[in-house]
Structure formats: structure tokens, C-alpha cells
Amino acid sequence: MKSILYGTVLLAVLLAGAAFAAAAPPTVTSTGTVSATASTTPAWPYALYGDAVHGWGLTAASTSTPGPTLVVTTGEQLDLHLHSADGVTHTWFLDLNNNSVADSGEPISTPFNSTTGPVWYNFTVSQAPGTYTYRCSIHPGTMWGELVVMPAPTYTLWGSAGTTHGWGLTASSITQPGPTLSVKEGQTVTVDLFSADGIDHTFYVDFARTNSTSGNTVSPVFNGTHAVRFSFVASQAGNFTYACGIHGPSVMGGTIDVASSAPPPSSPPDYTTYAVAIVVIVIIAIIAAIVIRRKPRSPPVQPPVNPPSPPQG
């Protein structure tokens, strides 16, 4: 009888544990690091000089194979001023499938040589970010180089430490603090940086919360003749300060808002129903055990009485 009672109570406890396990919310953890890279935004148009033997160069004396790497942002117009360094006829085309043939649909310039003189060629770069090969369609084996297509910037910022100091999305909209930048956690943020006052500046985001460049990645210097493209991964959620590393956040500062990518916390479960169910299960188990224990026992079966033997005659 005791074994029945203990078994019933144990079953009730197991059911209660299962109910609470089903109701418990999952544990969510998150970690994050911050990394940054920087690259220089080139000035264009590009002047390119072609030579059938020596390749392409930014000057007639600097031709090589491969030629110089050209950098452009997707969606922008690429302007090329094409010269024949050796006087023979050349073209410039973007070899999208890298088969050394100018196929239909691939951007290609008009021929140019010493007779035609330099020619201008431009087109809007609609290709996805990546690295592509450019060539001369007449001398594709020696005259080639790489075109790097970069993603469009998330923001363009102009900085100034002058009388009107701070940051702006344009050179004429500079304020202190600068505009609030809104991005998402985990997003790769690309910022094109320009100097509105012509002097040296840098850019950093104070992810380390040191109110300085200490512990943070800082962009290369940009100024009136040199712009910079700076990229970083916003892998920490929260509000952070961005600033110029040379002039500080009090002169050139702003806020970047990094929205969390984690799902919102779920509402805690209502344990009332589970508690009531557990109490009912335990009560039923106890009552069942009591009823079983108090049930009257049946009298033992008596063996039959042997009838008396008949008298002997």
C-alpha cells in the first residue's frame, strides 16, 4: 500500500516539474566586438595611358601589367581620359566575365590612338560591389588591370573646426553637435569623409567610451585635397559619440544610435494556471491513496467442511 502512495506522489512531482519546464522562458545571450577598416577614396576622372607592350598607367612613364587599380562606388559615374602612350590603336572595356573578349553589353570605349588623340569615356557603374577586370580589346593579354567597385556609403560627412564647426551631411549644413547617425547592430557602416575647412581631420566612434581616441579605431587623415572612406562594424547596441580625433568631441562631435538586433524580451509566463494544476494533481493523488488504503478487505475464503462419514453397518 505504501508503494502505491509513494508512486502516486512521485508521479505528481514529475508532472509538476514538467509543467514548470514547459513554462520556463529560453535563455538569451549575446556578445559583440567592434572592428573597423579604412580605405582612401580616390579622385576621378582617371587619366589612363595605354601601351601594347607595357600595359596601362596613370602617366605615360608608369605603364605596367597589371595596370593601376581603379576604385569607384556602385551607382556612380566613372570618367576616364584615355591616351595612347605608344601611338597605336587601343580601347578600354570592362571584362565582366573575364574572357578577354569585349562581349555584347560590356562597357567599352571608342578606339583611340595618336591620330584621334585622347578620348573621354564615361559610364554609370551598375555592377555589384566586387573586383572586376578592365582590358584593351585589341591587346587584352598585356593591357589589363582591376576595377574595384565599392558599396555606396551609408553616410557622407563634412567636418569643420572653423567658426562654424562640427559635422554636416553637406558642407553647408554643419552643426555642433553633428547629425545623429542611425544604424543597426551588426551593420557594416561606410562613411565618406570630407574636410569643409580644408584642414586635417580624422573620424572615430567612441565604442570604448573613453571620450577620446584611446581604445578606438581612428580613420586616416582627410583634408581639403584628400577624402577618406571609412568603414566599421556597429556590433554594439547603444548610443555612442562620434568625433574628430584631432579636434575632439567638444568641437566636432555627434551621436550614433546603434539599434539592437536582438528580439525583444518575451513577457514572463503566467504561472498561476500551472500552480493550480499541480495542486489539483497532488490532491487527487492523496485522495486516491487514502481511498485505496481504507477499502474494506474481503473475508478470507474458508475451505469446505467435510461431511460426516456414513455409519458403518
N, C-alpha and C positions, 0 to 999 in steps of 0.2 A: 504493500500500500504506500509506504514512504517513497518507493521508487517512482510510482505514478505521480505523486505530488511533486517530487523534485523535477521530474521530467517536464511536467506541465509548466512549472515556474521557469525552468530553463528555456523552454520554447518561447514564453512571454518575453524574457530578457532578450533573446535573439531577435525576435520581431521588433522590439523597441530599438535595438541597435541598428537594424536595417532601416527603420524609418528615419532615424537621425542621419544615417549615412546618406540616404537619398536626398535629404533636405539640405545638407551642408553645401555651401557655395564653393566653386573651384577657387584655388589659389592662383593669383596672377602676379608674376614677377616681371620686371623689365630692367634692362641695363642699356647703357648708351655710352658712346665715345664720340669725340669730335675730331675730325680730320679736315685738312684744308690743302688745296693745291693752288698754284698761281701760274698764269701764263700771260705773255705780253700780247696785247692787241696790236697788230701791225698797222702801218699806214698804207693806204692804197689811193690811187691806182698803182699797179705794179708796172715797172718798165722791165721788159724781158728781151734779152738778146739771144738769138739762136745761131748755132754753128753746127753744121752737119757732122763734123768730126768730134768736136769738144762738148756739145750739148747746149744747155741753157745757162744764162747768168743774169744777174741784176745789172751788170755792166758788160761791155764787150770784152773786157780783160778778165772777167771772172767766170767764164763759161765752164761747166763741168757736167759730168754724168754720174749720178743724177743731178738735175738742176736744183735750184733753191726751192725750199718748201714754201708753198703759198698757203696762207691762212685766211679763211673767210667764215662769216656766220651764216648759217642757213637762213634763207629768205632775203639776204642782202644781194646787192648787185656787185659783181666782180668786174672791175675795169682793168684792162690790160693794154699797154702800149708796146706793140710788138715790133722788134727791129731784127733785120738780118745782119748778123755780125760778119758773115763770110760772103755776103752779096748774093748767094743763091736763094732759090725759092723755098719757103717754109710755110707751114700752117701751125696753128695751135688748136688742139682739141682735147676734150675730156674723155678719156678712155674708160667709160663706166664699167665695161665687162673685162677690161684689161686683156684684150685680144690683139692689140697693136693695129687695129683697123678702125677707121672712122665710120662707125655704123650709123644707120639712119636714126635720128633722134638724139644723137650725142652732140653737145655743143661744139662747134668748130668755127674758126675764123676764116676770113678770106685769105688767099695766098699773099705773101709779101716777100719782097726781095730788094735789091739795090735800085731797081728801076721804079718800083712803086713807092719806095720809101717806107717809113714806119706806118703801121695801120693801128687804129683803135678797134678793140673788140671788147664788148661787154655783154653780160647775160645775168639774169637773176638765178642765184644758186638755190634750186628747189630740192636738192638732194638731202637725204637724212644725214645727221652728224656721222662722221667717219673719215677715213682716209682714202682718197682716190688718186689715180694716176693720170697725169697730163702728158701729151706727146706731140710731136710733129708727125702728121700723117704721111709725110714723104720720107722722113728719116726716123722712124719710131724706135729703132734699136739703140740709137745714141742720144737722141733728143727726148728725154723724159724726166719727170720729176713728180713730186707728190703735192696734192691739194688737200689740206686738212679742213674739213667742214665742221665748225664748232656749233654747239647748240645755241639758240638765241638766249640772251641774258635774261635772268629773272628781273633784274633792276638795272637801270643806268643812274649813277650818282655823280653829281658835280660837287666838288668840295672847294671851300674858300676859307682862308684865315684873315681876310681883309676886313674893311669896315663893315661890310655885310658878310658875316661869317657863318659857317655851319655847313649844311648839306642841302642839296635840292635834286629833284628829278630832272631839272633842266638848269642851265646856267643862270637863268633869270628868276628862279623860284627858290633861292637859297634861304633857309631859315635856321635858327638855333633855338631849340633842338631841330634836327632834320626830320624828314618824313618818317613815319612808322612803317617798317617793313614787315609784312605778314607772310609767313611761310609755314610749312608743315614739318613736324618731326620726321626725320629720315630723308627729307628732300635735299637734293643737291642744288644749292643756291649759287647762281653765277651773277656777278656784279661787274659791270663795265665802269671803270673809274676814270674821271676826267678832272683836271685842275681848272677851276674857273678863274683863279687869280694868277695862274701861270707859275706858281712856286711849288716846291716839293711837298707832297703829302703821302701818307700811307693810310691803309684801312685795316681795321681788325674788329672782331666781335668778342666782347669780354665774357666768353663762356666760363672762364676760370674765376670770374667775379673778383678780380684783383684791382679793379679800377685803374688798370694800366696794361701795357703790352705783356707784362710778366705772365707766363703760363699760357699765352695765346699765340696763334699763328697770325703773322702780320703780312700784308700784301707787299709786293715790291713797290718802290717809289714811283709815283706818277707825277707829271708836271705839265707845263704848257706845251711841250713838244713830244711828250711820251705818255700815252694812255695805257692802262693795265686792265686785263681781265682776270678777276679773282674768283675762285670757286671754293666752296666749303660745304660740308655735310652738316645740316642742322639736326644733330641726333640727340639733342637735349631739349625737352619741352620747357617753356617758361618765357619770361621777359628778360631780355639781355640788352646791354648797352653796346652800340657800335660807335666807333670814334676814329679820329686820325691819330696815328701813333706818334706823330711829331708834335701836334698842337694840343692834343688831349681832349677829353670829352667836354670840358667846360667851354671850349672854343668851337670844336667841331664834334658834336655828339648827337646821338639819336637812339631810338629804341627799335629792336627787332623782336617781334612776337612770334614765338615758335609754338604752334598749336600741337597738342598731344595727339599722337596717332593711336593711343591705347583706347579700347572700347570703354564707355562709361561704366562705372561700377553698378552691378545689379542690386536691386532692392533686397534687403535681407528677408529670408523666408519667414512666413508666419508659422511658428512652432506650436500654436495653440491646438490646431487640429491633431497634430501628431501626439501631443501630450494627452489629449482626451482619449485618443485611440489606444494609447499604451495603458492608461488607467483601466479602460474597459476590458482590455485583453487580460490584465492581471486579475481583475475582479472575477471574470468568468473562469479563469484558471483555478482560482482559490475555491469558488463555489463548487466547481466540478469535482475538485479533490475532496471537499467536505462531503458532498452527496455520495461519492463513491465509498468513502470511509464509513458513513453511517448506514448504508444499506443493510437491512437485516439478512443474516445468513440463513440459508435453508437448513432444516434439521438433517442430521446425517441419516442416510438410508439404513434401516435395520435389516439384518438378514432374516429370511423367513424362518418361522418356528416349525421344527419338525413335528408332524402329527404323531400321536402316541401309537405305539405298535399294537396290532390286534392281539387279543389274548390267545394264548396257545391252547388248543383243545386236546 
